[in-house]
Amino acid sequence: MTQKQFDCELIYEITMLLFGSLLDKNIISDEEYGIIDTNMREKYKPLLGMLYAQNHLIIKESDGNM
């Protein structure tokens, strides 16, 4: 992985963590989060981030039986 690709991965992950926090607080909707995620993936083209891109909408603190 080049330094440029690493930087893109980092920016994507941090950006999506921030927007994930807004989603968890119901400040943005699932649809808005999806649009942001799509735009960020197109802009930064993360390799590792693609593995995690869909997990935020599947796994939330409120999901499950605990």
One Martini backbone bead per residue (centre of mass of N, CA, C, O) as a GRO file, in nm:
protein
   66
    1MET     BB    1   0.096   0.037   0.024
    2THR     BB    2   0.064   0.350  -0.019
    3GLN     BB    3   0.057   0.658   0.114
    4LYS     BB    4  -0.190   0.754  -0.043
    5GLN     BB    5  -0.374   0.513   0.026
    6PHE     BB    6  -0.358   0.543   0.328
    7ASP     BB    7  -0.479   0.827   0.341
    8CYS     BB    8  -0.750   0.747   0.214
    9GLU     BB    9  -0.832   0.545   0.426
   10LEU     BB   10  -0.826   0.736   0.669
   11ILE     BB   11  -1.026   0.947   0.569
   12TYR     BB   12  -1.261   0.757   0.529
   13GLU     BB   13  -1.284   0.641   0.816
   14ILE     BB   14  -1.319   0.907   0.969
   15THR     BB   15  -1.561   1.014   0.817
   16MET     BB   16  -1.750   0.765   0.878
   17LEU     BB   17  -1.743   0.790   1.184
   18LEU     BB   18  -1.876   1.066   1.199
   19PHE     BB   19  -2.137   0.988   1.039
   20GLY     BB   20  -2.210   0.752   1.226
   21SER     BB   21  -2.269   0.930   1.469
   22LEU     BB   22  -2.501   1.086   1.335
   23LEU     BB   23  -2.675   0.839   1.285
   24ASP     BB   24  -2.701   0.740   1.584
   25LYS     BB   25  -2.837   1.041   1.652
   26ASN     BB   26  -3.042   1.118   1.417
   27ILE     BB   27  -2.924   1.350   1.217
   28ILE     BB   28  -2.912   1.126   1.009
   29SER     BB   29  -2.992   0.920   0.763
   30ASP     BB   30  -2.957   0.631   0.597
   31GLU     BB   31  -2.962   0.766   0.321
   32GLU     BB   32  -2.746   0.982   0.374
   33TYR     BB   33  -2.524   0.785   0.449
   34GLY     BB   34  -2.517   0.636   0.177
   35ILE     BB   35  -2.440   0.881   0.006
   36ILE     BB   36  -2.179   0.950   0.151
   37ASP     BB   37  -2.041   0.679   0.112
   38THR     BB   38  -2.042   0.680  -0.194
   39ASN     BB   39  -1.881   0.945  -0.228
   40MET     BB   40  -1.628   0.855  -0.064
   41ARG     BB   41  -1.558   0.605  -0.237
   42GLU     BB   42  -1.517   0.763  -0.501
   43LYS     BB   43  -1.295   0.960  -0.396
   44TYR     BB   44  -1.093   0.740  -0.222
   45LYS     BB   45  -1.080   0.437  -0.287
   46PRO     BB   46  -1.108   0.209  -0.080
   47LEU     BB   47  -1.002  -0.104   0.018
   48LEU     BB   48  -1.076  -0.160   0.320
   49GLY     BB   49  -1.341   0.009   0.346
   50MET     BB   50  -1.518  -0.188   0.174
   51LEU     BB   51  -1.547  -0.405   0.401
   52TYR     BB   52  -1.711  -0.180   0.600
   53ALA     BB   53  -1.937  -0.012   0.459
   54GLN     BB   54  -2.204  -0.199   0.546
   55ASN     BB   55  -2.191  -0.249   0.863
   56HIS     BB   56  -2.325   0.000   0.996
   57LEU     BB   57  -2.624  -0.080   0.902
   58ILE     BB   58  -2.622  -0.367   1.052
   59ILE     BB   59  -2.449  -0.262   1.308
   60LYS     BB   60  -2.593  -0.184   1.616
   61GLU     BB   61  -2.647  -0.124   1.942
   62SER     BB   62  -2.969  -0.196   1.910
   63ASP     BB   63  -2.890  -0.461   1.822
   64GLY     BB   64  -3.010  -0.744   1.933
   65ASN     BB   65  -3.013  -0.927   2.271
   66MET     BB   66  -2.847  -0.728   2.494
   0.00000   0.00000   0.00000
